[in-house]
Amino acid sequence: MTRLHDLFDHEGQSPWIDDLKRTYITEHGLEDLVELGIRGVTSNPTIMTKAIETGGDYDVQFAGLIANGVSVEDAYWDLVLHDVSGALEILRPVFDQSSGKDGFCSIEVSPALAHDTEGTLDAARALHDRLDRPNVLIKIPATLEGLPAIEDAVASGISVNVTLIFSLERYDAVIESYLRGLERYASQGGDISAIASVASFFVSRVDTEIDRRLDVIAEQGATPALSVKAHGLRGKAAISQARLAYALFEERFATERALSLLGQGARVQRPLWASTSTKDPAYPDLLYVDALIGPDTVNTMPAATVAAFVDHGRVGRTVDMDVDCARQILSDLHEVGIDITEVTEKLEVEGVASFAKSFDELHERLAQKAASLGGAR
């Protein structure tokens, strides 16, 4: 037993790993992580880019695909789907033993579709059908255009990981999309107990951007008091917003509407804390893990953060501590000149662009490799 087991057994939080690579499948890496207490896997275009670029174990499969006339685009998806399929098989016992609560692996639609509702829905359906496993989550970004795709996907019986959530307002809209999708699926006679969903709230990136702005205010503050106040708010925005997100989760899933769906077998859409590695070396390495522990949540951590938590993590309910203080911190941020709405909109744009860049760069490198093998771009 490890601290990861304690997270789930004592506090109801599921630890997932934010990483996927071929060696997790071929060299028992994921099996070892499951033994350690990991209960699911998330991936994204940046993670898959790193895995494919640095892992020579993809070369044989890629060369074979190109030799058979497969396009670079289709070859990329074959590489990714191979890893995801392997992870789904390894995680299936966790899925079965937890009655479908955990044991998931996520795969993201192309980031090029982030602002294309119909394209996103078509891609989600295609990935869902190709994998054809009950423990796959299709990742759809929480852009304005993604919201109706989330609803339609759920209404089609697809389990969804909603990604790139940065604001409370958008999170509220994500919950609404999920509930509406469940209602539509139930009205069609669908088994809503077979649908799972998580809402991925990106945490550390919020502090990175807000701290940068606070540093400017602290340096250029009109008064010494303003400078001191701005400096004192560093590293507090992200956890405060996440705790308010959890309060919103509890509120929305305690309504008569939600309870009616739960009574029909539906599952809550669990908040998932993503981007939980510490970016500022001045902060504790487990700042975004230890402070956000609570029932019906997921924390997806990169490998280094998983190892750190196993070594010295603190297990105890913290996600709903000091909610009034969290509200005050967001109010104080506004008072010193931080526009939370503008920050979160910027982070969403940057998040989509970052994934798209990784996706495009990998495709270009794969095209170059295909050309060197005598295949078409």
C-alpha beads as a LAMMPS data file, in Angstrom:
LAMMPS data file: protein, C-alpha beads

377 atoms
376 bonds

1 atom types
1 bond types

-500.0 500.0 xlo xhi
-500.0 500.0 ylo yhi
-500.0 500.0 zlo zhi

Masses

1 110.0

Atoms # bond

1 1 1 0.000 0.000 0.000
2 1 1 1.188 3.500 -0.870
3 1 1 -0.021 7.034 -0.318
4 1 1 -1.765 6.752 -3.697
5 1 1 -3.895 3.903 -2.344
6 1 1 -4.628 5.999 0.737
7 1 1 -5.828 8.861 -1.456
8 1 1 -8.574 6.702 -2.887
9 1 1 -9.340 4.456 0.062
10 1 1 -9.495 7.183 2.704
11 1 1 -10.322 10.398 0.842
12 1 1 -12.152 9.258 -2.296
13 1 1 -9.733 10.906 -4.729
14 1 1 -8.502 8.969 -7.745
15 1 1 -4.836 9.458 -8.662
16 1 1 -4.248 9.236 -12.422
17 1 1 -1.025 9.726 -14.344
18 1 1 -0.719 12.438 -16.958
19 1 1 1.576 10.512 -19.251
20 1 1 1.494 7.774 -21.874
21 1 1 4.246 6.190 -23.916
22 1 1 4.925 2.900 -25.643
23 1 1 7.147 1.522 -22.865
24 1 1 4.194 1.788 -20.475
25 1 1 2.631 -0.940 -22.584
26 1 1 5.635 -3.026 -23.690
27 1 1 7.727 -2.941 -20.524
28 1 1 5.013 -3.203 -17.858
29 1 1 5.389 0.460 -16.912
30 1 1 1.663 1.074 -16.582
31 1 1 1.125 -2.213 -14.761
32 1 1 3.736 -1.113 -12.229
33 1 1 1.987 2.232 -11.819
34 1 1 -1.354 0.520 -11.246
35 1 1 0.331 -1.616 -8.600
36 1 1 1.552 1.637 -7.055
37 1 1 -2.012 2.963 -6.866
38 1 1 -2.551 4.801 -10.171
39 1 1 -6.149 4.391 -11.337
40 1 1 -6.215 6.017 -14.777
41 1 1 -4.256 7.700 -17.559
42 1 1 -4.576 11.006 -19.365
43 1 1 -2.714 12.102 -22.453
44 1 1 -2.721 15.111 -24.755
45 1 1 -1.040 16.096 -28.045
46 1 1 2.030 17.445 -26.248
47 1 1 2.488 14.215 -24.268
48 1 1 2.070 12.072 -27.379
49 1 1 4.467 14.285 -29.332
50 1 1 7.166 13.834 -26.691
51 1 1 6.586 10.095 -26.542
52 1 1 6.754 9.550 -30.299
53 1 1 9.700 11.896 -30.882
54 1 1 11.867 10.425 -28.133
55 1 1 10.775 6.819 -28.329
56 1 1 12.545 4.792 -30.975
57 1 1 10.122 1.960 -30.236
58 1 1 7.610 3.684 -32.555
59 1 1 9.925 3.537 -35.570
60 1 1 9.193 -0.018 -36.675
61 1 1 5.425 0.472 -36.577
62 1 1 5.672 3.837 -38.356
63 1 1 7.960 2.444 -41.081
64 1 1 5.586 -0.435 -41.663
65 1 1 2.611 1.865 -41.983
66 1 1 4.379 4.151 -44.444
67 1 1 5.592 1.153 -46.474
68 1 1 1.957 0.060 -46.789
69 1 1 0.940 3.430 -48.191
70 1 1 -0.660 4.830 -45.035
71 1 1 -0.663 8.637 -44.919
72 1 1 1.310 10.469 -42.233
73 1 1 -1.938 11.695 -40.669
74 1 1 -3.400 8.198 -40.431
75 1 1 -0.067 6.767 -39.275
76 1 1 -0.003 9.237 -36.389
77 1 1 -3.418 8.117 -35.210
78 1 1 -2.437 4.468 -35.563
79 1 1 0.566 5.087 -33.295
80 1 1 -1.564 6.864 -30.704
81 1 1 -4.433 4.395 -30.842
82 1 1 -1.997 1.504 -30.379
83 1 1 -0.805 3.004 -27.083
84 1 1 -4.285 3.953 -25.908
85 1 1 -5.639 0.482 -26.732
86 1 1 -2.823 -1.088 -24.734
87 1 1 -3.486 1.208 -21.789
88 1 1 -7.217 0.470 -21.896
89 1 1 -6.523 -3.253 -21.705
90 1 1 -4.161 -2.880 -18.759
91 1 1 -6.621 -0.590 -16.950
92 1 1 -9.691 -2.739 -17.623
93 1 1 -9.403 -4.657 -14.306
94 1 1 -9.437 -1.323 -12.439
95 1 1 -12.522 -0.311 -14.426
96 1 1 -14.301 -3.569 -13.628
97 1 1 -13.315 -3.664 -9.954
98 1 1 -14.456 -0.049 -9.441
99 1 1 -17.771 -0.659 -11.269
100 1 1 -16.782 1.827 -13.931
101 1 1 -15.583 4.648 -11.688
102 1 1 -11.900 4.428 -12.669
103 1 1 -9.650 2.539 -15.052
104 1 1 -9.941 5.117 -17.838
105 1 1 -7.531 6.265 -20.494
106 1 1 -8.191 9.544 -22.316
107 1 1 -7.507 10.346 -25.949
108 1 1 -7.905 13.860 -27.326
109 1 1 -9.468 14.914 -30.604
110 1 1 -7.212 16.905 -32.917
111 1 1 -6.488 20.362 -31.454
112 1 1 -7.151 21.771 -34.914
113 1 1 -10.848 21.155 -34.157
114 1 1 -10.982 23.246 -30.971
115 1 1 -13.284 25.811 -32.599
116 1 1 -15.166 23.396 -34.866
117 1 1 -18.246 21.939 -33.159
118 1 1 -19.262 19.474 -35.858
119 1 1 -15.676 18.452 -36.579
120 1 1 -15.086 17.784 -32.886
121 1 1 -18.223 15.669 -32.579
122 1 1 -17.373 13.668 -35.702
123 1 1 -13.828 13.062 -34.408
124 1 1 -15.130 12.070 -30.959
125 1 1 -17.499 9.540 -32.484
126 1 1 -14.781 8.144 -34.761
127 1 1 -12.304 7.675 -31.886
128 1 1 -14.987 6.184 -29.665
129 1 1 -16.021 3.714 -32.361
130 1 1 -12.462 2.726 -33.296
131 1 1 -11.445 2.002 -29.718
132 1 1 -14.800 0.454 -28.765
133 1 1 -13.933 0.098 -25.081
134 1 1 -16.135 1.138 -22.139
135 1 1 -13.184 2.673 -20.304
136 1 1 -12.103 5.208 -22.917
137 1 1 -12.678 8.926 -22.345
138 1 1 -12.698 11.206 -25.378
139 1 1 -11.092 14.545 -24.560
140 1 1 -12.941 17.593 -25.871
141 1 1 -11.734 21.124 -25.116
142 1 1 -14.022 23.431 -23.142
143 1 1 -14.027 26.144 -25.790
144 1 1 -17.312 27.870 -26.600
145 1 1 -17.505 25.722 -29.713
146 1 1 -16.659 22.639 -27.676
147 1 1 -19.623 23.011 -25.307
148 1 1 -22.316 21.828 -27.752
149 1 1 -19.995 19.026 -28.914
150 1 1 -19.700 17.881 -25.279
151 1 1 -23.469 17.806 -24.923
152 1 1 -23.968 15.982 -28.227
153 1 1 -21.223 13.456 -27.428
154 1 1 -22.783 12.604 -24.054
155 1 1 -26.202 12.453 -25.700
156 1 1 -24.678 9.872 -28.069
157 1 1 -23.508 7.703 -25.193
158 1 1 -19.847 8.796 -25.331
159 1 1 -17.862 9.224 -22.115
160 1 1 -15.997 12.524 -22.140
161 1 1 -13.006 14.162 -20.503
162 1 1 -13.598 17.898 -20.846
163 1 1 -10.195 19.556 -21.034
164 1 1 -8.680 23.054 -20.864
165 1 1 -11.030 24.523 -18.250
166 1 1 -9.611 27.665 -16.663
167 1 1 -12.565 29.656 -15.294
168 1 1 -15.478 29.061 -12.950
169 1 1 -17.897 30.471 -15.517
170 1 1 -16.772 28.038 -18.194
171 1 1 -16.786 25.170 -15.697
172 1 1 -20.411 25.943 -14.881
173 1 1 -21.205 25.791 -18.609
174 1 1 -19.394 22.442 -18.875
175 1 1 -21.537 20.970 -16.089
176 1 1 -24.623 22.248 -17.892
177 1 1 -23.521 20.593 -21.141
178 1 1 -23.004 17.305 -19.319
179 1 1 -26.391 17.399 -17.592
180 1 1 -28.199 18.288 -20.809
181 1 1 -26.427 15.482 -22.632
182 1 1 -27.486 12.993 -19.951
183 1 1 -31.084 14.195 -20.120
184 1 1 -31.144 13.769 -23.888
185 1 1 -29.572 10.312 -23.752
186 1 1 -32.026 9.193 -21.059
187 1 1 -34.966 10.498 -23.097
188 1 1 -33.805 8.293 -25.983
189 1 1 -33.785 5.228 -23.748
190 1 1 -30.004 5.225 -23.301
191 1 1 -28.289 3.708 -20.275
192 1 1 -26.893 6.788 -18.576
193 1 1 -25.141 4.644 -15.964
194 1 1 -22.687 3.641 -18.713
195 1 1 -21.531 7.235 -19.259
196 1 1 -18.600 8.675 -17.300
197 1 1 -17.136 12.153 -17.424
198 1 1 -14.490 14.286 -15.796
199 1 1 -14.033 18.028 -16.069
200 1 1 -10.338 18.911 -16.245
201 1 1 -9.629 22.158 -14.426
202 1 1 -6.103 23.354 -15.230
203 1 1 -4.539 24.597 -12.027
204 1 1 -0.875 25.652 -11.985
205 1 1 -1.080 27.608 -15.234
206 1 1 -3.455 30.012 -13.485
207 1 1 -0.843 30.857 -10.860
208 1 1 1.912 31.146 -13.473
209 1 1 0.044 33.848 -15.368
210 1 1 -1.394 35.656 -12.354
211 1 1 1.908 35.601 -10.444
212 1 1 3.598 37.201 -13.440
213 1 1 1.079 40.034 -13.322
214 1 1 1.299 40.337 -9.544
215 1 1 5.068 40.734 -9.813
216 1 1 4.579 43.684 -12.152
217 1 1 2.043 45.277 -9.802
218 1 1 4.295 44.692 -6.776
219 1 1 7.220 46.325 -8.578
220 1 1 5.283 49.241 -10.018
221 1 1 2.571 49.623 -7.377
222 1 1 1.201 53.133 -6.879
223 1 1 1.558 52.734 -3.116
224 1 1 3.706 50.558 -0.841
225 1 1 0.510 48.997 0.529
226 1 1 -0.572 47.920 -2.960
227 1 1 2.836 46.404 -3.641
228 1 1 2.783 44.441 -0.407
229 1 1 -0.761 43.207 -1.027
230 1 1 0.064 42.114 -4.574
231 1 1 3.152 40.241 -3.445
232 1 1 1.182 38.522 -0.690
233 1 1 -1.287 37.101 -3.229
234 1 1 1.329 35.166 -5.199
235 1 1 0.599 31.446 -5.442
236 1 1 -2.918 31.715 -4.047
237 1 1 -5.148 32.204 -7.076
238 1 1 -5.109 28.704 -8.549
239 1 1 -5.944 26.773 -5.393
240 1 1 -8.592 29.322 -4.423
241 1 1 -10.291 29.024 -7.799
242 1 1 -10.095 25.211 -7.727
243 1 1 -11.685 25.094 -4.283
244 1 1 -14.501 27.313 -5.530
245 1 1 -14.856 24.993 -8.511
246 1 1 -15.328 22.101 -6.100
247 1 1 -17.955 24.086 -4.206
248 1 1 -19.722 24.693 -7.528
249 1 1 -19.523 20.960 -8.300
250 1 1 -21.166 20.098 -4.988
251 1 1 -23.849 22.728 -5.531
252 1 1 -24.741 21.733 -9.104
253 1 1 -24.890 18.001 -8.381
254 1 1 -27.093 18.505 -5.315
255 1 1 -29.906 20.155 -7.294
256 1 1 -33.217 18.383 -7.835
257 1 1 -32.400 18.109 -11.534
258 1 1 -29.046 16.417 -10.971
259 1 1 -30.364 14.180 -8.190
260 1 1 -33.084 12.953 -10.544
261 1 1 -30.426 11.891 -13.050
262 1 1 -28.306 10.292 -10.332
263 1 1 -31.376 8.386 -9.213
264 1 1 -31.583 6.951 -12.721
265 1 1 -28.026 5.673 -12.452
266 1 1 -26.079 8.651 -13.778
267 1 1 -22.643 9.465 -12.430
268 1 1 -21.427 12.841 -11.265
269 1 1 -18.980 14.569 -13.570
270 1 1 -15.927 14.533 -11.328
271 1 1 -13.647 17.560 -11.167
272 1 1 -10.189 16.586 -12.391
273 1 1 -7.219 18.666 -11.302
274 1 1 -4.812 18.906 -14.242
275 1 1 -1.547 20.789 -14.646
276 1 1 -0.669 19.967 -11.055
277 1 1 3.114 19.967 -11.264
278 1 1 4.644 23.017 -9.593
279 1 1 6.059 25.494 -12.103
280 1 1 7.610 27.943 -9.606
281 1 1 10.564 26.342 -7.762
282 1 1 9.836 28.581 -4.801
283 1 1 6.616 26.661 -4.147
284 1 1 6.347 23.203 -2.538
285 1 1 6.545 20.445 -5.137
286 1 1 3.140 19.078 -4.128
287 1 1 1.341 22.400 -3.692
288 1 1 -1.371 21.535 -6.240
289 1 1 -1.848 17.995 -4.957
290 1 1 -1.856 18.286 -1.179
291 1 1 -4.203 21.305 -1.252
292 1 1 -6.890 19.752 -3.481
293 1 1 -7.706 16.374 -1.944
294 1 1 -11.334 15.368 -1.574
295 1 1 -14.057 12.893 -2.549
296 1 1 -15.308 12.528 -6.118
297 1 1 -12.211 14.186 -7.568
298 1 1 -9.307 13.102 -9.745
299 1 1 -5.762 14.426 -9.693
300 1 1 -3.795 13.606 -12.830
301 1 1 -0.081 14.019 -12.193
302 1 1 3.057 13.755 -14.322
303 1 1 5.432 10.959 -13.377
304 1 1 7.717 13.146 -11.246
305 1 1 4.791 14.434 -9.195
306 1 1 3.494 10.880 -8.715
307 1 1 6.890 9.844 -7.369
308 1 1 7.006 12.872 -5.072
309 1 1 3.559 12.129 -3.656
310 1 1 4.432 8.500 -3.001
311 1 1 7.526 9.734 -1.161
312 1 1 6.151 12.572 0.947
313 1 1 2.567 13.461 0.027
314 1 1 0.086 14.347 2.758
315 1 1 -3.215 12.465 2.692
316 1 1 -6.110 14.429 4.140
317 1 1 -9.204 16.243 2.930
318 1 1 -8.304 19.777 1.893
319 1 1 -10.349 20.621 -1.206
320 1 1 -13.158 22.332 0.710
321 1 1 -11.032 24.087 3.321
322 1 1 -11.336 27.868 3.721
323 1 1 -13.860 28.406 0.907
324 1 1 -14.715 31.865 2.238
325 1 1 -11.002 32.680 2.219
326 1 1 -10.827 31.505 -1.392
327 1 1 -13.600 33.919 -2.351
328 1 1 -11.789 36.709 -0.538
329 1 1 -8.559 35.987 -2.404
330 1 1 -10.287 36.308 -5.759
331 1 1 -11.836 39.541 -4.562
332 1 1 -8.429 40.811 -3.432
333 1 1 -6.955 39.942 -6.813
334 1 1 -9.590 42.087 -8.453
335 1 1 -8.828 44.937 -6.068
336 1 1 -5.132 44.970 -6.964
337 1 1 -5.957 45.058 -10.661
338 1 1 -6.055 41.419 -11.796
339 1 1 -8.803 40.728 -14.342
340 1 1 -9.501 37.015 -13.801
341 1 1 -11.732 36.805 -16.867
342 1 1 -9.043 38.223 -19.117
343 1 1 -6.461 35.885 -17.591
344 1 1 -8.531 32.751 -18.116
345 1 1 -9.452 33.724 -21.675
346 1 1 -5.764 34.201 -22.431
347 1 1 -4.902 30.839 -20.902
348 1 1 -7.523 29.075 -23.003
349 1 1 -6.161 30.613 -26.198
350 1 1 -2.615 29.675 -25.211
351 1 1 -3.635 26.151 -24.193
352 1 1 -5.302 25.435 -27.521
353 1 1 -2.371 26.989 -29.404
354 1 1 0.185 24.973 -27.425
355 1 1 -1.497 21.653 -28.197
356 1 1 -1.941 22.643 -31.838
357 1 1 1.727 23.569 -32.097
358 1 1 2.822 20.213 -30.679
359 1 1 0.448 18.423 -33.033
360 1 1 1.681 20.335 -36.099
361 1 1 5.366 19.994 -35.227
362 1 1 5.083 16.248 -34.783
363 1 1 3.254 15.852 -38.056
364 1 1 5.982 17.806 -39.820
365 1 1 8.697 15.620 -38.305
366 1 1 6.766 12.478 -39.173
367 1 1 6.370 13.761 -42.727
368 1 1 10.127 14.265 -42.940
369 1 1 10.718 10.771 -41.582
370 1 1 8.199 9.362 -44.075
371 1 1 10.006 11.099 -46.930
372 1 1 13.314 9.600 -45.813
373 1 1 11.649 6.179 -45.887
374 1 1 10.390 6.809 -49.411
375 1 1 6.781 7.321 -48.354
376 1 1 4.372 10.116 -49.183
377 1 1 3.961 13.141 -46.940

Bonds

1 1 1 2
2 1 2 3
3 1 3 4
4 1 4 5
5 1 5 6
6 1 6 7
7 1 7 8
8 1 8 9
9 1 9 10
10 1 10 11
11 1 11 12
12 1 12 13
13 1 13 14
14 1 14 15
15 1 15 16
16 1 16 17
17 1 17 18
18 1 18 19
19 1 19 20
20 1 20 21
21 1 21 22
22 1 22 23
23 1 23 24
24 1 24 25
25 1 25 26
26 1 26 27
27 1 27 28
28 1 28 29
29 1 29 30
30 1 30 31
31 1 31 32
32 1 32 33
33 1 33 34
34 1 34 35
35 1 35 36
36 1 36 37
37 1 37 38
38 1 38 39
39 1 39 40
40 1 40 41
41 1 41 42
42 1 42 43
43 1 43 44
44 1 44 45
45 1 45 46
46 1 46 47
47 1 47 48
48 1 48 49
49 1 49 50
50 1 50 51
51 1 51 52
52 1 52 53
53 1 53 54
54 1 54 55
55 1 55 56
56 1 56 57
57 1 57 58
58 1 58 59
59 1 59 60
60 1 60 61
61 1 61 62
62 1 62 63
63 1 63 64
64 1 64 65
65 1 65 66
66 1 66 67
67 1 67 68
68 1 68 69
69 1 69 70
70 1 70 71
71 1 71 72
72 1 72 73
73 1 73 74
74 1 74 75
75 1 75 76
76 1 76 77
77 1 77 78
78 1 78 79
79 1 79 80
80 1 80 81
81 1 81 82
82 1 82 83
83 1 83 84
84 1 84 85
85 1 85 86
86 1 86 87
87 1 87 88
88 1 88 89
89 1 89 90
90 1 90 91
91 1 91 92
92 1 92 93
93 1 93 94
94 1 94 95
95 1 95 96
96 1 96 97
97 1 97 98
98 1 98 99
99 1 99 100
100 1 100 101
101 1 101 102
102 1 102 103
103 1 103 104
104 1 104 105
105 1 105 106
106 1 106 107
107 1 107 108
108 1 108 109
109 1 109 110
110 1 110 111
111 1 111 112
112 1 112 113
113 1 113 114
114 1 114 115
115 1 115 116
116 1 116 117
117 1 117 118
118 1 118 119
119 1 119 120
120 1 120 121
121 1 121 122
122 1 122 123
123 1 123 124
124 1 124 125
125 1 125 126
126 1 126 127
127 1 127 128
128 1 128 129
129 1 129 130
130 1 130 131
131 1 131 132
132 1 132 133
133 1 133 134
134 1 134 135
135 1 135 136
136 1 136 137
137 1 137 138
138 1 138 139
139 1 139 140
140 1 140 141
141 1 141 142
142 1 142 143
143 1 143 144
144 1 144 145
145 1 145 146
146 1 146 147
147 1 147 148
148 1 148 149
149 1 149 150
150 1 150 151
151 1 151 152
152 1 152 153
153 1 153 154
154 1 154 155
155 1 155 156
156 1 156 157
157 1 157 158
158 1 158 159
159 1 159 160
160 1 160 161
161 1 161 162
162 1 162 163
163 1 163 164
164 1 164 165
165 1 165 166
166 1 166 167
167 1 167 168
168 1 168 169
169 1 169 170
170 1 170 171
171 1 171 172
172 1 172 173
173 1 173 174
174 1 174 175
175 1 175 176
176 1 176 177
177 1 177 178
178 1 178 179
179 1 179 180
180 1 180 181
181 1 181 182
182 1 182 183
183 1 183 184
184 1 184 185
185 1 185 186
186 1 186 187
187 1 187 188
188 1 188 189
189 1 189 190
190 1 190 191
191 1 191 192
192 1 192 193
193 1 193 194
194 1 194 195
195 1 195 196
196 1 196 197
197 1 197 198
198 1 198 199
199 1 199 200
200 1 200 201
201 1 201 202
202 1 202 203
203 1 203 204
204 1 204 205
205 1 205 206
206 1 206 207
207 1 207 208
208 1 208 209
209 1 209 210
210 1 210 211
211 1 211 212
212 1 212 213
213 1 213 214
214 1 214 215
215 1 215 216
216 1 216 217
217 1 217 218
218 1 218 219
219 1 219 220
220 1 220 221
221 1 221 222
222 1 222 223
223 1 223 224
224 1 224 225
225 1 225 226
226 1 226 227
227 1 227 228
228 1 228 229
229 1 229 230
230 1 230 231
231 1 231 232
232 1 232 233
233 1 233 234
234 1 234 235
235 1 235 236
236 1 236 237
237 1 237 238
238 1 238 239
239 1 239 240
240 1 240 241
241 1 241 242
242 1 242 243
243 1 243 244
244 1 244 245
245 1 245 246
246 1 246 247
247 1 247 248
248 1 248 249
249 1 249 250
250 1 250 251
251 1 251 252
252 1 252 253
253 1 253 254
254 1 254 255
255 1 255 256
256 1 256 257
257 1 257 258
258 1 258 259
259 1 259 260
260 1 260 261
261 1 261 262
262 1 262 263
263 1 263 264
264 1 264 265
265 1 265 266
266 1 266 267
267 1 267 268
268 1 268 269
269 1 269 270
270 1 270 271
271 1 271 272
272 1 272 273
273 1 273 274
274 1 274 275
275 1 275 276
276 1 276 277
277 1 277 278
278 1 278 279
279 1 279 280
280 1 280 281
281 1 281 282
282 1 282 283
283 1 283 284
284 1 284 285
285 1 285 286
286 1 286 287
287 1 287 288
288 1 288 289
289 1 289 290
290 1 290 291
291 1 291 292
292 1 292 293
293 1 293 294
294 1 294 295
295 1 295 296
296 1 296 297
297 1 297 298
298 1 298 299
299 1 299 300
300 1 300 301
301 1 301 302
302 1 302 303
303 1 303 304
304 1 304 305
305 1 305 306
306 1 306 307
307 1 307 308
308 1 308 309
309 1 309 310
310 1 310 311
311 1 311 312
312 1 312 313
313 1 313 314
314 1 314 315
315 1 315 316
316 1 316 317
317 1 317 318
318 1 318 319
319 1 319 320
320 1 320 321
321 1 321 322
322 1 322 323
323 1 323 324
324 1 324 325
325 1 325 326
326 1 326 327
327 1 327 328
328 1 328 329
329 1 329 330
330 1 330 331
331 1 331 332
332 1 332 333
333 1 333 334
334 1 334 335
335 1 335 336
336 1 336 337
337 1 337 338
338 1 338 339
339 1 339 340
340 1 340 341
341 1 341 342
342 1 342 343
343 1 343 344
344 1 344 345
345 1 345 346
346 1 346 347
347 1 347 348
348 1 348 349
349 1 349 350
350 1 350 351
351 1 351 352
352 1 352 353
353 1 353 354
354 1 354 355
355 1 355 356
356 1 356 357
357 1 357 358
358 1 358 359
359 1 359 360
360 1 360 361
361 1 361 362
362 1 362 363
363 1 363 364
364 1 364 365
365 1 365 366
366 1 366 367
367 1 367 368
368 1 368 369
369 1 369 370
370 1 370 371
371 1 371 372
372 1 372 373
373 1 373 374
374 1 374 375
375 1 375 376
376 1 376 377
